[in-house]
Amino acid sequence: MTCAVVGIGRTGYSRRSGRTTKAMAAEACRSALADAGLTPSEVDGMSTYQAHDSAHPLEVSRALGMDELAWANSMVGGGNLVADQVATAAAVIEAGLCRAVLIYRSLNGRSGYRFGTIEAQLQVDGDGQFDAPSGFLVPPQWFAMWARRHQHVYGTTSEDLGQIAITQRSHAVPNPHAVRRDPLTMDEYLGSRWIAEPFRVLDCTYEVDGAVAILVVGEDLARDAAQPPVWLVGSSNSQSGAGWSMWDDPTRMYSATAGPRLWERTGLRASDIDVACMYDCFTYTVMATMEDYGFCDKGEVGAFFGEGRATYGGDVVVNPHGGLLSEGYIHGLNHHFEATLQLRGTAGDRQVPGAELALVTAGAGPFGGANIYSKEHP
């Protein structure tokens, strides 16, 4: 059975929602159902991923008026799980366990639990107890070290990272849902405050409150949905047991394994992709994964962006919504929302002309994956 995304929904993104994650999740899910022209009674599966900062599917299903689910799943984790959420939903549908799965991510990522901030008493267990004495506690510290290694090996510069931030900001300008829409210059980028060298604040994802939901269904329901289906062509995942500390080469990420596997499974390659929604918790994540997925050679991403090859009229349009850096950090599910809009041809002023294939990546470092969507039935 072939599966497709037929409904997308979201709340507004803000710096202080004043709402519960359950309320926002329910709103996004209702919007996705309305978009698809389906009712809650036609959905029998729900899935989410969270870091003890969101509402469980059973809570959200009750808010939607759904008395029973054939399948429910809540995974603990972040952006490394987004692609797997979609692939798992498709597998569950193909196995006949349910017919339609709502996937959502809801978080108060700015006013509530913040991934990059430690405000309470610090207690570190597991592998983290060996990393903490060296100062590695939150994601910016890890990825700053990885980016510095890339600079050492390939000679990449702050300006190369800046080209990524500037390009994505230019894409966010016409996006009414983006939180950061003011154009960005290189001087402004270089003048922004340091977080952890070589990262400035504009290298880091923009924390927001909000929710996104997508509805994945089998081919039988997809044909009767109100919106044209966006078909799932293939998925790939790579979750390394080496973790942060034992990863042998910080100049590459999970994508060095997941990328080749994805192209082999689908028979596609980077040059076939029209829209690339690259997970951008940091500019360096985009840099390393663009290389690993084969859009350009190692050390060439700065030039790739600087020469206009990552925007309209270039080789591929990267994060036409502005990405997590400018639209907002909804843990990557907003990338799937944007890919669906683009393949429907309904992205308005930021529409990529003739978009037929979209790559959506998720995760960073040793953990992550990707999905490919198609406008046409595969």
C-alpha positions, 0 to 999 in steps of 0.5 A, a space after each residue: 500500500 502507498 501512503 500519502 499526506 492529505 491534511 496539514 494543520 498548525 497554530 500560529 507561532 509565538 514567543 508566548 502562547 499562553 496555552 497548554 500543549 494539549 490545546 495547541 495540539 488539538 487545534 493543529 489536528 482539527 485543522 489537519 482534519 478539516 484540510 483533508 475533509 475528514 472527520 475524527 471518526 475516520 482517524 484511528 491512529 495518533 502519534 507524537 514525539 516529545 521531551 516530556 513537554 507535550 500532551 499524550 495522544 490519548 489526551 489529544 484524541 479525547 479533546 478531538 472527541 475520539 473515543 478509541 484508537 487502534 494505534 497510539 504512539 508517543 516517542 521521547 526525543 527531538 528532531 531525530 525522530 521526525 522522519 521516523 514518525 512518518 515512516 512508522 505511521 506509513 508502516 503501521 497503515 501498510 500493516 493493516 493496524 489502522 487506516 489514518 494517523 495524525 502526527 503532531 508536535 506541540 510545544 511551548 518551546 520558548 515560554 515553557 521547556 527550552 532545549 538550550 537552557 538549564 534553569 533548575 538543579 542540574 543532575 546528569 546521568 547515563 553517558 551525560 555524566 562523562 560529558 558534563 565535566 567537559 562542559 557539554 550540556 546543551 545542543 549548541 555546545 556540541 554542535 559548535 565543537 562539530 562546526 569548529 572541526 569542519 572549519 579546521 578540516 575544510 577551511 569553512 568560515 563564519 561567512 559560509 555559515 552566514 550564507 545559510 542564515 541569510 538565504 533562509 531569512 530571505 525565504 522567510 520574508 514573504 512567509 506570513 507564518 514566520 516569526 523572523 521576517 526582517 531581511 538579514 545582511 552579512 554585516 548584521 549576521 557577523 555583528 550578532 552576539 556569540 553563543 558558542 564559537 563559531 555559533 552566533 545567535 543567528 546560527 541557532 534555531 528560533 525558539 517558539 510556542 506552537 503546534 503542527 499536525 499532518 495526516 497520513 493515510 493509505 491509498 484508499 482514503 487518499 483518493 477521497 480526500 479534499 486535497 491532492 495527496 502528497 505521496 511518500 516515496 521513501 524513508 531512511 533512518 540512521 541512529 548510531 549507538 556511538 552517540 555524541 562522544 564516540 562519533 568518529 567524524 564531526 564533519 559529517 552526520 547521520 546523513 552520511 549513512 541515511 543519505 546513500 540508503 535513501 537514494 538506493 531505496 528510491 532510485 533518486 539522487 540529490 539532483 532530482 530534488 526540487 525542494 529540500 527542507 533541511 533540518 536546521 537546528 543550527 546553520 551547521 546542521 544544514 551545512 553537514 547534511 547538504 554535503 552528506 546527501 550529495 548536493 555538493 562536495 565537502 567544504 563547498 556549502 558556503 559557495 553553494 548558498 553564496 552563488 544562489 544555488 540553494 534558492 529560486 532559480 538555483 539547483 534546489 530551493 532550501 527551506 523556502 519557508 525560512 526553516 527552523 532558523 526563521 519560521 520557528 522551531 517546531 522540532 521539524 514537523 513544520 518542514 513537512 507542512 511546508 513540503 506538502 504546501 509546495 507539492 500542492 502548489 499552494 505556497 503563495 509568494 514562496 511557491 517553488 515553480 514546478 515543484 514535484 519532489 521534496 526531501 525533508 530531513 530531520 535530526 543532527 549529529 549521530 541521529 536522524 533520517 529523511 523522507 521524500 515526497 512526490 506530487 505524483 503517485 509513485 
